[in-house]
Amino acid sequence: MSNINETLPNLDVLLDVAVEVSVELGSCRLTMREVLQLQPGSVVSLDRPAEAPVELSVNGKPFARGEVVVVDGKVGVKITELRKA
């Protein structure tokens, strides 16, 4: 794999810019009553099966899909598919 600086030399000034990366596991719809009843230990059911790929976004734009993994007690995402621009 080539170094990104070699591949995109004109973008060198942007490589240290911080961006927000978010992962969407799923979503659900709750009434305000249900939200107010949530407490530590509550389980919120999402609209996706546990084995479904998660969506990764960079600054709110879809970027990739991946699988949730646990390594040394930490949760991460293994990238399985990159989206084309």
Beta strands, then each sheet from edge to edge (+ up, - down):
strand 1: 21-24
strand 2: 54-58
strand 3: 61-71
strand 4: 74-82
sheet 1: 1+ 2- 3+ 4-
end
